[in-house]
Amino acid sequence: MEFKSIKIGKYEIKYPIIQGGMGLGISWDKLAGNVSLEGGLGVISSVGTGYYENRAHITKELNSKPLGSENFYSREGLKAVIDNARKICGDLPLGVNILYASNDYARTVKDACEHGINIIISGAGLPTNLPEFTQNFKDVALVPIVSSAKALKIICKRWTMRYNRLPDAVILEGPLSGGHQGFTYEQCLDPEYQLENLIKPVKDEIKEWGDFPLFAAGGIWDKDDIKRVCELGADGVQMGTRFIGTHECDASKDFKDVILNAKKEDIELIKSPVGYPARGVRTNLLDLVDKKAGPKISCISNCVSPCQRGKEAKEVGYCIADRLFDAFSGVKETGLFFTGANGYKLNEIISVKELFKKLIHGENS
């Protein structure tokens, strides 16, 4: 299989590989900048930028946590991440992932546009009004994440009617991905909803509206996986977990060690305050939650709207903002460590450059 460059809106990517946006802080400037430098699309996570550079870019905090969504999704923090990524990749295309479920969604989208981001990727809900917030930034490419042809149809219909706009690409995320899923718990385990069975219906839906690239995600690990999904109709892939195993990944060494040491049976679907099942590593936190003995929950950062200021966090047993920050920081006792279903395959830390060599030329290159 020969890799060809691909266009997302007006931006050309040398290789059809998008690095998944991983929050909190797993893909910030170092990872995203280096992925773009090597010819993929590096994607910054907008989650928790108030924590960036040890909370240097916020106006208020409480108990060493960014206070309110305006600080959790820090405008200055996001700008600093983008600036530092640009120092690595220059003018090469650079993306940002913005969760539709996040509080301050509209403002975060505008912040990213105003600071020169090229491509916005958005999931965790259907971003039906995303173009509304980018109308003054016509060059910014918009890429929704979907889990079905039906979801893509809804987006295309709304975007066309309201904004006379179509997606510049779409990411189809199957149920083997890390973090939040676009499926029920039962669907995640149902063969009918596996990525391989979703590609053709989504490709057919794209043809109903025009022609834009389809990136398949969830469980993509190596060149063989890329080849397999492209033969099924995908134009490229999004990969997240594999990039955790790089020196440039922004997470701490302890975070990487948790994934490196995880066995297949340690990776499971868990409940989340966001309202979707999420995939991560069973650690001490989940054992504590099962015993209803998890860390104290107090909604300080107001991160996602479905949580309703901590109401869902108390139902589920943990605050997602606090626990993801612990994971990013390498606090193994109380961190929430997201990974895709293939995270157990991670057995070494290599450079982003080396990883691209393996993805493009095969594992033994």
Secondary structure, 3 states (H helix, E strand, C coil): CCCCCEEECCEEECCCEEECCCCCCCCCHHHHHHHHHCCCEEEEECCCHHHHHHHCCCCCEECCEECCHHHHCCHHHHHHHHHHHHHHHCCCCEEEECCCCECCHHHHHHHHHHCCCCEEEECCCCCCCHHHHCCCCCCCEEEEEECCHHHHHHHHHHHHHHHCCCCCCEEEECCCCCEECCCCHHHHHCHHHCHHHHHHHHHHHHHHHCCCCEEEECCCCCHHHHHHHHHCCCCEEEECHHHHCECCCCCCHHHHHHHHHCCHHHEEEECCCCCCCEEEECCHHHHHHHCCCCCCCCCCCCCEHHHCCCHHHHHHCCCHHHHHHHHHHCCCCCCCCECCCCHHHCCCCECHHHHHHHHHHCCCC
